[in-house]
Amino acid sequence: MPLRWGILSTANITDKLLDSGTDQQFVAVGSRDGARAEAYAAEKGIARAHGSYEALLADPDVDAIYNPLPNSLHVEWSIRALEAGKHVLCEKPLTRHPEDVDRVFDVAQREGRLLAEAFMWRHHPQVARARELLESGAIGDLRVIRSAFAYYQGNPDDIRLQASLDGGGLMDVGCYCVSGCRTLAGAEPEIAAADYIPGGHGGVDVSLVATLRFPGDVLALFDSGLAYNGGAALQAVGSDGSLAFVDPWHGNDAVLELRRGDGSVERIETGPANSYALELADFEAAVRGDREPLLGRDDALGQARTIAALYTSAERNAPCPIG
C-alpha cells in the first residue's frame, strides 16, 4: 500500500508534491493555525487537519512526514517526527551544520525510520544520464564545473531573507549549485572559497560567488542569490568538450547539450519526468526495503560540510578546508 503522508505546515512548496501525479496518499496536514490547516485541507482534498504540529505527529494513521518548515526548524521537527515513529522527507537543505546531520540521522537509525533530504532535482533521469556521459569520457577529463541559481526576492519579510530562520541565497538556491557541483564531480570538495553581499534581516547572503576545489584538479565555480535574476545553469567542462543542462534544477526542458572539441553539438533528450513524483517513489521504495534511498546520510553530510565551509570562508575572507 502507498505510504500515508502527513504534511508539516501549509508551505507553498507542498503544492509541488500534491500536484506531482504521485499515487502517494496525503492524509493529514498540521499547522500552528487550526483555521489555516482546515482551509488548506479543504482546498487540497486532504482528509484531516490538525491545529498543531504535535497533533499531526500523534496521528496514528500517518506513516511519513514531509517537513517543509523554515530551515532553522528542519532538524528539530524532523527529530520529533522520527521519535514519533514516522519516516521523514525533509525539504532541502536539511541543515548547514554537519554535527546536526549526524544527530538527526542517528535518531533515524535508532528509531528504525527512514530520513531523506528532499533534493528533488537529483531524481530526474537527466542527472543519471549526465553522470553516465561524464563517466564514459564524453567530454574527456573533467576540468571545470560551472553553476548558477538566482532570482529576485522582492518581499523583504520573506522567510528566505531572515537570518534567524537560517535564510540566505546559499541556503535557498545556492545549495542546488553545491549539490550540482558535487554530483558532476563525483566526489566531495576539499577546499571552499566564497564572498557574498549581505542583505535582508540580519545580513543574509543575497548575492554570493564561490569556488570549490575537488580531487583530481577539478575546480567548480558558482553564483547564487536572492537579489538578481541570475537564472539557472549547470555545466561540466572537460579536456575534449562540455556538457550542459538546459534546465538543471526543474527538468521541465530535459535536454543535455554535448559540445565536442570539433565544434559539433548533440542535443540529448531524456524525456519528461516529474522530479517530485520520482522523489516520493524513491522514498517509498526505500521504506519498503527494496533499495537504499538515493540521498542518505553521506550526501547530507557532504552538503552541510560544504555549505558550512563556504560561510566560514566568506566570514574569514580566506579559503576554508572542508572536512
C-alpha positions as CSV (number, residue, x, y, z in Angstrom):
1,M,0.0,0.0,0.0
2,P,1.2,3.6,-0.6
3,L,2.6,5.5,2.3
4,R,0.2,7.7,4.2
5,W,1.7,11.2,4.4
6,G,1.3,14.0,6.8
7,I,2.4,17.5,5.8
8,L,4.1,19.6,8.5
9,S,2.7,23.1,7.7
10,T,0.9,24.6,4.7
11,A,4.1,25.9,2.9
12,N,3.7,26.6,-0.8
13,I,6.4,24.1,-1.7
14,T,4.0,21.4,-0.7
15,D,1.9,22.1,-3.7
16,K,4.7,20.7,-5.9
17,L,4.3,17.3,-4.2
18,L,0.5,17.3,-4.2
19,D,0.4,18.2,-7.9
20,S,3.1,15.7,-9.0
21,G,0.8,13.0,-10.1
22,T,2.1,10.6,-7.5
23,D,0.0,7.8,-6.1
24,Q,1.1,8.6,-2.6
25,Q,-1.7,9.3,-0.1
26,F,-1.6,12.7,1.6
27,V,-4.0,12.1,4.5
28,A,-3.3,14.9,7.0
29,V,-1.9,18.4,7.4
30,G,-0.7,20.2,10.5
31,S,-0.4,23.9,11.2
32,R,0.1,26.2,14.2
33,D,-3.1,27.8,12.9
34,G,-6.0,25.4,13.1
35,A,-8.2,27.5,10.7
36,R,-5.4,27.6,8.2
37,A,-5.0,23.9,8.4
38,E,-8.7,23.3,7.9
39,A,-8.8,25.7,4.9
40,Y,-5.7,24.0,3.3
41,A,-7.1,20.5,3.8
42,A,-10.4,21.5,2.2
43,E,-8.7,23.2,-0.7
44,K,-6.4,20.2,-1.4
45,G,-8.8,17.4,-0.6
46,I,-6.8,16.2,2.5
47,A,-8.9,14.2,4.9
48,R,-7.7,15.5,8.3
49,A,-6.4,18.9,9.6
50,H,-4.5,19.3,12.8
51,G,-4.2,22.6,14.7
52,S,-0.7,21.9,15.8
53,Y,2.5,20.1,14.6
54,E,2.3,17.9,17.7
55,A,-1.2,16.7,16.9
56,L,-0.1,15.7,13.4
57,L,2.9,13.7,14.7
58,A,0.5,11.9,17.1
59,D,-1.9,10.9,14.3
60,P,-1.7,7.0,14.2
61,D,-2.8,6.9,10.5
62,V,0.2,8.8,9.3
63,D,3.2,6.8,8.2
64,A,5.6,9.5,6.9
65,I,6.0,13.2,7.4
66,Y,7.0,15.8,4.8
67,N,8.8,18.6,6.6
68,P,8.9,21.9,4.6
69,L,9.3,24.2,7.6
70,P,11.8,27.1,7.6
71,N,15.4,25.9,7.5
72,S,16.0,26.6,11.2
73,L,13.3,24.2,12.2
74,H,14.3,21.3,9.9
75,V,16.4,19.3,12.4
76,E,14.2,19.9,15.5
77,W,10.9,18.8,13.9
78,S,12.5,16.0,11.9
79,I,13.8,14.6,15.1
80,R,10.4,15.0,16.7
81,A,8.7,13.2,13.8
82,L,11.2,10.3,13.9
83,E,10.8,9.9,17.6
84,A,7.0,9.8,17.0
85,G,7.6,6.8,14.8
86,K,7.3,8.5,11.4
87,H,9.5,8.3,8.4
88,V,10.7,11.8,7.3
89,L,11.3,13.5,4.0
90,C,12.9,16.9,4.9
91,E,13.0,19.7,2.5
92,K,16.4,20.9,1.4
93,P,18.7,21.9,2.9
94,L,18.4,19.7,5.9
95,T,20.9,21.9,7.8
96,R,24.0,24.0,7.4
97,H,25.6,22.3,10.5
98,P,27.3,18.9,9.9
99,E,27.0,17.9,13.5
100,D,23.2,18.2,13.2
101,V,23.2,15.9,10.2
102,D,24.8,13.2,12.3
103,R,22.4,14.0,15.2
104,V,19.2,13.6,13.2
105,F,20.4,10.6,11.2
106,D,21.4,8.9,14.5
107,V,17.9,9.3,15.7
108,A,16.5,7.9,12.4
109,Q,18.8,4.8,12.8
110,R,17.8,4.4,16.5
111,E,14.1,4.6,15.7
112,G,14.3,2.4,12.6
113,R,12.9,5.0,10.4
114,L,13.9,6.5,7.0
115,L,15.2,10.0,6.7
116,A,16.0,11.7,3.4
117,E,16.8,15.2,2.2
118,A,14.5,16.4,-0.5
119,F,16.7,17.4,-3.3
120,M,14.2,16.6,-6.0
121,W,16.4,17.6,-8.9
122,R,18.7,14.6,-8.2
123,H,15.9,12.2,-9.1
124,H,15.3,13.4,-12.6
125,P,16.6,10.9,-15.3
126,Q,18.7,13.7,-16.9
127,V,21.0,13.6,-13.9
128,A,21.8,9.9,-14.2
129,R,22.3,10.3,-18.0
130,A,24.7,13.2,-17.4
131,R,26.8,11.2,-15.0
132,E,26.9,8.3,-17.4
133,L,28.2,10.6,-20.2
134,L,30.9,12.0,-17.9
135,E,32.0,8.6,-16.6
136,S,32.2,7.3,-20.2
137,G,34.6,10.1,-21.1
138,A,32.2,12.0,-23.4
139,I,34.0,15.3,-22.6
140,G,37.4,13.9,-21.8
141,D,38.9,14.7,-18.4
142,L,36.7,16.8,-16.3
143,R,38.4,20.2,-15.5
144,V,35.8,22.8,-14.5
145,I,32.1,22.8,-13.3
146,R,30.0,25.9,-13.7
147,S,26.7,26.5,-12.0
148,A,24.2,29.2,-11.1
149,F,20.8,29.7,-9.4
150,A,19.5,33.1,-8.5
151,Y,16.3,35.1,-8.6
152,Y,14.9,38.4,-7.2
153,Q,13.1,38.1,-4.0
154,G,11.1,41.3,-3.7
155,N,9.3,40.7,-0.4
156,P,11.6,41.9,2.5
157,D,9.6,39.9,5.0
158,D,10.0,36.6,3.2
159,I,11.5,33.8,5.4
160,R,14.4,33.4,2.9
161,L,15.6,36.8,4.0
162,Q,15.6,36.1,7.7
163,A,18.9,35.3,9.4
164,S,17.0,34.0,12.4
165,L,15.4,31.3,10.2
166,D,18.7,30.3,8.5
167,G,17.7,32.1,5.4
168,G,20.0,33.4,2.6
169,G,20.6,32.6,-1.1
170,L,23.1,29.8,-0.4
171,M,20.6,28.0,1.8
172,D,17.7,28.6,-0.6
173,V,19.1,28.1,-4.1
174,G,22.9,28.0,-3.8
175,C,22.5,24.6,-2.1
176,Y,21.4,23.3,-5.5
177,C,24.6,24.6,-7.0
178,V,26.6,22.8,-4.3
179,S,24.6,19.6,-5.0
180,G,25.2,20.0,-8.7
181,C,28.9,20.5,-8.4
182,R,29.3,17.6,-6.1
183,T,27.1,15.4,-8.3
184,L,29.0,16.1,-11.5
185,A,32.4,15.9,-9.8
186,G,31.5,12.5,-8.3
187,A,33.5,13.4,-5.2
188,E,33.5,15.7,-2.2
189,P,35.2,19.1,-2.4
190,E,38.4,19.7,-0.4
191,I,38.6,23.5,-0.3
192,A,35.9,26.2,-0.4
193,A,36.1,29.9,-1.0
194,A,33.3,32.4,-1.1
195,D,32.3,36.0,-0.8
196,Y,28.8,37.5,-0.5
197,I,26.8,40.7,-0.2
198,P,24.7,40.8,2.9
199,G,21.1,42.0,3.0
200,G,17.6,41.1,4.3
201,H,17.1,40.9,8.0
202,G,20.3,40.0,9.9
203,G,22.7,40.2,7.0
204,V,21.9,37.0,5.0
205,D,23.7,36.4,1.7
206,V,21.7,37.9,-1.1
207,S,24.5,37.7,-3.7
208,L,27.2,35.0,-3.4
209,V,30.0,33.8,-5.6
210,A,32.1,30.7,-4.7
211,T,34.7,28.3,-5.9
212,L,35.2,24.6,-4.8
213,R,38.3,22.5,-5.4
214,F,37.8,18.8,-5.9
215,P,40.3,15.9,-6.0
216,G,42.0,15.4,-9.4
217,D,42.5,19.1,-10.0
218,V,38.8,19.8,-10.7
219,L,37.5,23.3,-10.0
220,A,33.9,24.4,-9.6
221,L,32.5,27.9,-9.5
222,F,29.0,29.1,-9.0
223,D,26.9,32.1,-8.1
224,S,23.6,32.2,-6.2
225,G,21.4,34.8,-4.7
226,L,18.1,36.5,-3.9
227,A,18.9,39.9,-5.2
228,Y,19.1,39.4,-9.0
229,N,17.5,37.4,-11.8
230,G,20.5,35.1,-12.5
231,G,18.7,32.2,-13.9
232,A,19.8,28.6,-13.6
233,A,22.9,26.8,-15.1
234,L,24.9,23.6,-14.7
235,Q,27.8,22.7,-17.0
236,A,30.7,20.4,-16.9
237,V,33.8,21.3,-19.0
238,G,36.4,18.8,-19.9
239,S,39.6,18.4,-22.0
240,D,37.6,17.4,-25.1
241,G,34.2,19.2,-24.8
242,S,31.5,20.2,-22.4
243,L,28.1,19.0,-21.2
244,A,25.4,21.5,-20.2
245,F,21.9,21.1,-18.7
246,V,19.3,23.3,-20.4
247,D,17.1,23.2,-17.3
248,P,19.1,21.6,-14.5
249,W,17.0,22.2,-11.3
250,H,13.5,21.6,-12.6
251,G,14.0,19.4,-15.6
252,N,11.0,20.8,-17.4
253,D,13.1,21.0,-20.6
254,A,15.1,17.8,-20.1
255,V,17.8,18.3,-22.6
256,L,21.6,17.9,-22.3
257,E,23.8,19.7,-24.7
258,L,27.0,17.8,-25.5
259,R,29.6,20.0,-27.2
260,R,32.7,18.3,-28.6
261,G,36.1,19.6,-29.5
262,D,35.4,19.6,-33.2
263,G,32.6,22.1,-32.7
264,S,29.7,19.7,-33.1
265,V,26.7,19.9,-30.7
266,E,24.5,17.0,-29.8
267,R,21.2,17.5,-28.0
268,I,20.3,14.6,-25.8
269,E,16.7,14.5,-24.6
270,T,16.0,12.3,-21.6
271,G,12.2,12.7,-21.8
272,P,9.6,14.3,-19.5
273,A,9.6,13.3,-15.8
274,N,8.3,14.8,-12.6
275,S,11.1,15.0,-10.1
276,Y,8.8,15.3,-7.2
277,A,6.9,12.1,-8.1
278,L,10.2,10.3,-8.6
279,E,11.5,11.6,-5.2
280,L,8.4,10.2,-3.5
281,A,8.7,6.9,-5.3
282,D,12.3,6.5,-4.3
283,F,11.4,7.3,-0.7
284,E,8.6,4.7,-0.7
285,A,10.8,2.0,-2.2
286,A,13.4,2.7,0.5
287,V,10.8,2.4,3.2
288,R,9.7,-0.9,1.8
289,G,13.3,-2.1,1.8
290,D,13.5,-2.5,-2.0
291,R,16.7,-0.4,-2.2
292,E,18.7,2.3,-0.4
293,P,17.4,5.8,-0.9
294,L,19.2,7.9,-3.5
295,L,20.1,10.5,-0.9
296,G,21.2,9.4,2.6
297,R,23.4,10.4,5.4
298,D,26.6,10.7,3.4
299,D,25.1,13.1,0.8
300,A,23.5,15.2,3.5
301,L,26.9,15.4,5.3
302,G,28.6,16.4,2.1
303,Q,26.1,19.2,1.6
304,A,26.3,20.5,5.1
305,R,30.1,20.4,5.3
306,T,30.4,22.3,2.0
307,I,27.8,24.9,3.0
308,A,29.5,25.4,6.4
309,A,32.9,25.8,4.8
310,L,31.6,28.4,2.3
311,Y,30.1,30.5,5.0
312,T,33.3,30.2,7.1
313,S,35.4,31.3,4.1
314,A,33.2,34.3,3.5
315,E,33.4,35.4,7.1
316,R,37.2,34.9,7.3
317,N,37.9,36.2,3.8
318,A,40.1,33.2,3.1
319,P,39.7,29.7,1.6
320,C,38.5,27.1,4.0
321,P,39.3,23.4,4.1
322,I,36.3,21.1,4.1
323,G,36.0,18.2,6.4
